[in-house]
Amino acid sequence: MVQVIWSPGALEDVDSIAEYISRDSEDHASLFVYRLISAVERLHDFPYSGRIIPEIGNEYCREIIYGSYRIMYRILEDKIWITCVVHGAQDWRPE
């Protein structure tokens, strides 16, 4: 079992998305955050279950698709770093 760590930037992404959703419904925002975090739980046992990020093409840089969002992560030895959460329509480029 590997440790899953959320980067500060990824947590900011989730907060921003939840804040946007909460403009219409705080309940929907809370449910979104809960389900998004639940989608990542499988990585503890199956770190390679996400697809390789197409823009990067590295087997250690992967993503889980949750609804319209891309939850991007990097596998480093016995840890998984959630690096960012972006909307699928966003023009995302690796830094």
VOMARGU-622885 format. One record per residue (C-alpha): residue in one letter; residue number from 1; x, y, z. Coordinates in nm, 4 decimals, padded with zeros to 6 digits. Example, Ala and Ser with C-alpha at 12.3 -4.5 7.8 and 13.67 -1.06 7.14 Angstrom:
BEGIN
{"A", 1, {01.2300, -00.4500, 00.7800}},
{"S", 2, {01.3670, -00.1060, 00.7140}},
# end
This chain:
BEGIN
{"M", 1, {00.0000, 00.0000, 00.0000}},
{"V", 2, {00.1359, 00.3408, -00.0966}},
{"Q", 3, {00.0854, 00.6748, 00.0744}},
{"V", 4, {-00.1241, 00.9324, -00.1130}},
{"I", 5, {-00.0210, 01.2947, -00.0526}},
{"W", 6, {-00.2112, 01.5988, -00.1761}},
{"S", 7, {00.0155, 01.8864, -00.2790}},
{"P", 8, {-00.0790, 02.2349, -00.1559}},
{"G", 9, {-00.1533, 02.3339, -00.5170}},
{"A", 10, {-00.3922, 02.0420, -00.5663}},
{"L", 11, {-00.5738, 02.1310, -00.2434}},
{"E", 12, {-00.6059, 02.4905, -00.3653}},
{"D", 13, {-00.7507, 02.3590, -00.6918}},
{"V", 14, {-01.0135, 02.1577, -00.5020}},
{"D", 15, {-01.0955, 02.4564, -00.2798}},
{"S", 16, {-01.1410, 02.6820, -00.5837}},
{"I", 17, {-01.3675, 02.4320, -00.7572}},
{"A", 18, {-01.5740, 02.3801, -00.4414}},
{"E", 19, {-01.6056, 02.7554, -00.3923}},
{"Y", 20, {-01.7328, 02.7925, -00.7482}},
{"I", 21, {-01.9875, 02.5099, -00.7069}},
{"S", 22, {-02.1021, 02.6460, -00.3701}},
{"R", 23, {-02.2279, 02.9628, -00.5398}},
{"D", 24, {-02.5204, 02.7485, -00.6539}},
{"S", 25, {-02.5279, 02.4872, -00.3782}},
{"E", 26, {-02.3106, 02.4270, -00.0741}},
{"D", 27, {-02.4450, 02.0707, -00.0536}},
{"H", 28, {-02.3356, 01.9969, -00.4104}},
{"A", 29, {-01.9938, 02.1458, -00.3391}},
{"S", 30, {-01.9481, 01.9227, -00.0332}},
{"L", 31, {-02.0639, 01.6169, -00.2260}},
{"F", 32, {-01.8281, 01.6998, -00.5128}},
{"V", 33, {-01.5266, 01.7218, -00.2786}},
{"Y", 34, {-01.6223, 01.3978, -00.1037}},
{"R", 35, {-01.6585, 01.2070, -00.4322}},
{"L", 36, {-01.3426, 01.3559, -00.5797}},
{"I", 37, {-01.1387, 01.2450, -00.2782}},
{"S", 38, {-01.3089, 00.9030, -00.2873}},
{"A", 39, {-01.2063, 00.8630, -00.6523}},
{"V", 40, {-00.8424, 00.8868, -00.5438}},
{"E", 41, {-00.8688, 00.6256, -00.2649}},
{"R", 42, {-00.8089, 00.3340, -00.5050}},
{"L", 43, {-00.4547, 00.4621, -00.5618}},
{"H", 44, {-00.3488, 00.3269, -00.2206}},
{"D", 45, {-00.3727, -00.0249, -00.3623}},
{"F", 46, {-00.3624, 00.0377, -00.7371}},
{"P", 47, {-00.1219, 00.3277, -00.8054}},
{"Y", 48, {-00.1029, 00.2565, -01.1795}},
{"S", 49, {-00.4812, 00.2443, -01.2276}},
{"G", 50, {-00.4981, 00.5962, -01.3729}},
{"R", 51, {-00.4141, 00.6596, -01.7359}},
{"I", 52, {-00.0831, 00.8090, -01.8457}},
{"I", 53, {-00.1180, 01.1856, -01.8905}},
{"P", 54, {-00.1143, 01.2276, -02.2718}},
{"E", 55, {00.0671, 01.5633, -02.2646}},
{"I", 56, {00.3560, 01.4114, -02.0684}},
{"G", 57, {00.3780, 01.0487, -02.1825}},
{"N", 58, {00.5625, 00.9305, -01.8706}},
{"E", 59, {00.4429, 00.6102, -01.7028}},
{"Y", 60, {00.4884, 00.7713, -01.3591}},
{"C", 61, {00.2701, 01.0739, -01.4413}},
{"R", 62, {-00.0923, 00.9651, -01.4458}},
{"E", 63, {-00.4437, 01.0949, -01.4034}},
{"I", 64, {-00.7859, 00.9878, -01.2889}},
{"I", 65, {-01.0846, 01.1339, -01.4685}},
{"Y", 66, {-01.3659, 01.2349, -01.2331}},
{"G", 67, {-01.6605, 01.3897, -01.4137}},
{"S", 68, {-01.5211, 01.6826, -01.6106}},
{"Y", 69, {-01.2023, 01.6998, -01.4023}},
{"R", 70, {-00.8564, 01.5554, -01.4368}},
{"I", 71, {-00.6910, 01.4551, -01.1093}},
{"M", 72, {-00.3216, 01.4420, -01.1960}},
{"Y", 73, {-00.0660, 01.2559, -00.9911}},
{"R", 74, {00.2950, 01.1439, -00.9912}},
{"I", 75, {00.4221, 00.8099, -00.8622}},
{"L", 76, {00.7455, 00.8393, -00.6643}},
{"E", 77, {00.8655, 00.5114, -00.5062}},
{"D", 78, {00.6173, 00.4340, -00.2258}},
{"K", 79, {00.4307, 00.7655, -00.2474}},
{"I", 80, {00.1763, 00.9195, -00.4798}},
{"W", 81, {00.1653, 01.2973, -00.5065}},
{"I", 82, {-00.1617, 01.4469, -00.6254}},
{"T", 83, {-00.0238, 01.7440, -00.8180}},
{"C", 84, {-00.3293, 01.9253, -00.9549}},
{"V", 85, {-00.6982, 01.9058, -01.0374}},
{"V", 86, {-00.8012, 02.0776, -01.3603}},
{"H", 87, {-01.1172, 02.0987, -01.5678}},
{"G", 88, {-01.0950, 01.8851, -01.8800}},
{"A", 89, {-01.1806, 02.1823, -02.1035}},
{"Q", 90, {-00.8902, 02.3816, -01.9612}},
{"D", 91, {-00.5872, 02.4170, -02.1877}},
{"W", 92, {-00.3390, 02.2465, -01.9553}},
{"R", 93, {00.0329, 02.2279, -02.0353}},
{"P", 94, {00.3069, 02.0693, -01.8250}},
{"E", 95, {00.5469, 02.3141, -01.6614}},
# end
